[in-house]
């Protein structure tokens, strides 16, 4: 469990928001508002980063799960909830947030997994994210395959 007095990074706050929305079926705008009010000390840039990361991850969750399932031997629905949320959030950063270096998204995910007590799965997280970074062209979506077969 996280100590309330401990400093939380923007990614850690975002992970908490995403997990609250997904696990507890809470409305995203309610969770975001409540959490950002709780961390009013954050810089405007960090608040904007958290908002974009959370909204984007929730909005593209099906696509992110599809990508993760192509790179992981453990399917998304079988992963531990924290690892699932962490991977979704990290893949969103890699695929859709151009201003975030891929290596930063991967390294921060590994650090966060260790900090949250999943050090034994940090290699799993690192491996999946590194493979996605290395070979993003590998992902082919079902509709793309059908369209290619038409020509």
RAPENOR-V328513 format. One record per run of one state. SS is the DSSP state (@ for helix, = for strand, . for the rest). FROM is the first residue (numbers start at 1). LEN is the number of residues. If there is no record, write none. Layout:
BEGIN
SS:FROM:LEN + SS:FROM:LEN
END
This chain:
BEGIN
.:1:9 + @:10:15 + .:25:3 + @:28:11 + .:39:5 + @:44:16 + .:60:1 + @:61:11 + .:72:4 + @:76:3 + .:79:2 + @:81:16 + .:97:5 + @:102:14 + .:116:3 + @:119:16 + .:135:1 + @:136:3 + .:139:3 + @:142:8 + .:150:2
END
